[in-house]
Amino acid sequence: MEDEQLIQEAYAKLIVAIRPKMDNKDRFNIQSAFELAKEAHKFQRRKSGEPYITHPIAVALICAKEIELGPTAIIAALLHDVVEDTPVTLEDLREKFGNKIATIVDGLTKLDADKNSESPQAENFRKVLRTLLVDVRVVLIKIADRLHNMRTLGAMPPHKQQKIAAETKFVYIPLAHRLGIYNIKSELEDLFLKITDREAYNEISRKLNETKKDRESYIKHFIQPIDQAVKELGIPYEIKGRPKSIFSIHNKMLGKEVTFEEIFDLFAIRIIIDVPVEIEKIKCWRIYSTVTDFYSPITERLRDWITNPKANGYESLHTTVIGPNGRYVEVQIRSKRMNDIAEKGFAAHWKYKGVKANHDNVYERWLETVRETIESSDHSALEFLSDFKSNLYSEEIHVFTPTGDLKILPLGATALDFAFSIHSEIGITCATIKVNNRLVPFSYLLNSGDRVTVTTSKHRKPNKDWLSFVVTSKAKTRIRAALRESKSQQADFGKEALLRKLSNFKVDLESNVDQLARHFGFDNRMEFYVAIAENKIDLSELKDLPIIDRKFDLKKKTDKSEAVKVSPKSKQDFGSLGNSQIIIDGQSGDKFAYSLAPCCNPVLGDEIFAYVSPGGMKIHRTHCPNAENLQASLANNIHKAEWGRSSTSLYYTDLVITGVDKGVGVIEAISSTISSSLGLNIRSFSIDGHDGFFEGKLRLIVNNNNQLAKAILALKKIDGIKNVIRES
Ligand code: MN
């Protein structure tokens, strides 16, 4: 039977790959996992027509060969789809293979699609990560699963290919990067490009092929003298030419707007030495010295990731030198251990556990961040995903406390992120921040080498604007929690006030509050209470309402007076003030109940898209920070949107203004620029100054984005103003 032969061959290949790592018991368990999975999937086929079991076998093979995981992971990989796709249950697996395997497979099993969930993908991802804390192999197997699916995506219909590719780019590539599995990360990137831009992919791979011979002979010529000299040092070594990935070449062409022929650093070699860990640093520098005896280095391109490893554990010494004919060649120098960690990342980390080296704790530290993000799990899965993601990809900066302790933060981290990284309490009560002895605004962008001093004050409270510039998930999570807390305090005040009022009318709270909330235009009690506390609602109105049976009779009242319901005070202050017409998927948007998204406040002229959520259709700016997130995880709910020609609305828009307060009335200058010179209306304006710096938030009413751009330009010209940005 043809199928059977195919299956047996694939399985035999797997066994060969793991043979050195198995004892008899492992062999028995792997065999029975294979047989169970084969039986369970026997009626299924892949889209390509192959028997389904070839997929779990291939995933197990990737785990074994490319990530070098052991027997437990192989068994779990073989079983990874049985619970989700077949009648086999977790209990069956627990009985047969024990708790460990059952836990891992559980982590790999998708949650039942929950219709109430905002994003099933995000929920699933959160589940995977929760299991990651129990056993890291879950994520490694998940990545192997994704790699095999990406390799075999050709059999899927094109729109599915696009969706899977987007999800891969959004979550799995950053994850592979963060876990340091370089080879898989770069294959996933190439596959992503192949699916999303086939033409560019083919073009570059054709050119790489055409130039292959030339490049190889150049590299051979380049290596020759080095090879000789290193040999004389008596250190065991290996030198390899290293082609750059198609994806990275493509990125370079886009970023620098150059053609393939103009990319100067297509050449790269790697020198790997085999020495004990205690002397690897000094020997790597010895090799560096040898290389630069022959070719002059470009000093600005020297990167010493041995002294300061990257946050994903990467260690290596990089330099670029000028080779024969003036061509640039990148040279990477590292030990065998460093190379293992660079290629297999997290997985290799376990292999070298106990080896005292620089990268100690990098994963523990990262896992700690993951744990913190997950444990503050009261925020939505989508918020979680975007916080988590911001911690995945970023390169890092090294900054110091006043006592010289090193803190590693993601690139783009602000002074306030630093405060939160020391302790969340310090972040929450942060009063001033100094960088290198100079006072800076909280939103100050940190650079490597900065020395940061924070002072606190009990009276400080977090403010919503902070969320617009912090980047670490720790800071975001803690700020949100603190804001929620102060909101619930506010709500308590509001509830008190309402209770007092209601007691005047001799009616009780429970039987009236929900109706009243609705009457004043709120979806829930909480919002209603907060609005009362903030004096946004005029409770004296209550005295005009008829009371029947100790309950306000609101029906008649609301029927005849729309005005009460939409009094501008009681509605949230965002969106537009009139009729904006939006065209959705080429048709008039009137038949959809759409509204402008409060996260990015689009104004006429902005590039926009429509997103359908359980709460209705929302219009977002294409540059909304939520956009990439939504497009990757909820691609099906995204629709094309554009502005109709006859939009005659006014739009709210928020600007964040930062600057130095020179004591000459910046507020004065801002308001006169807006009102007198530009003739625009200011809806609200708040300013928060400390130690000579200020941050202001300005809510403007504009007709379109043209007007907005003019306003920003004019504000930037005011003396003392450093920056004006549109919020979110
Ligand atoms: Mn699978």
Residues whose N, C-alpha, C, O or C-beta is under 5 A from the ligand:
A	BS01	MN	D81 D145
